[in-house]
Amino acid sequence: MADGISVAGLNAWFGENHVLRNISLRVPANGVTAVIGPSGCGKSTFIRCINRMHEVVPGARVEGQILLNGENLYGPGVDPVLIRRRIGMVFQKPNPFPTMSVWDNVAAGLRLGGVRDRAVLADSVERALRHAALWDEVKDDLDKSGMSLSGGQQQRLCIGRALAVQPEVLLMDEPCSALDPIATAKIEELILDLKKELTIVIVTHNMQQAARVSEWAGFFLMGELVEVGVTKELFTTPHDKRTEDYITGRFG
């Protein structure tokens, strides 16, 4: 039984700069947890610690414990590459591989994992694109460059690419900030659909978006987790004055 992500005593540094301080929270399985807070408060670093991308930055380090379904992601002998297959990530700006077709973009992770059978790849690509609510729009253009798609389609292509390797968790770092309202609505619809099968963590500056898509939310400020709880309650009756000030627009 999936029990989600459990973070305890997480600290992170860039060199001497202590960017996350003693973060502890639970991210329940098969739901959406929003991470909110002003720029530079550690939101992106937090999710990059979950899939062990923080440590690829020279001089960066992490202390503390992150469990996925009870397994320590920072345990001895754990391969970070395998962790990143289990925990997919979608970035702020759509980033299709520029020299690859739509099809090759989605197949890339599978090929990297050693899948060579063309029929298996084709099935997986179609499944991932259907999952990303993009198949009907691109099925006749699979050989076109991924860069030829609109911004919203490119972002769904990146979601499809992440889904192709069948991750357990999807991390989304401001996935709609570069998109127009129509494309944003499609991504939000997709998030609500994907949470039936995945644990999703979304970083967002957009309070309305957090309210629309997430069941739980955590408010970060200056590298600390100020408050975490049910989104509706956090937004209507926050326990901490700083949370209230941020949500009501007094700063941030």
Secondary structure, 3 states (H helix, E strand, C coil): CCCCEEEEEEEEEECCEEEEEEEEEEECCCCEEEEECCCCCCHHHHHHHHCCCHHHCCCEEEEEEEEECCEECCCCCCCHHHHHHHEEEECCCCCCCCCCEHHHHHHHHHHHCCCCCHHHHHHHHHHHHHHCCCHHHHCCCCCCEHHHCCHHHHHHHHHHHHHHCCCCEEEEECCCCCCCHHHHHHHHHHHHHHCCCCEEEEECCCHHHHHHHCCEEEEEECCEEEEEEEHHHHHHCCCCHHHHHHHCCCCC
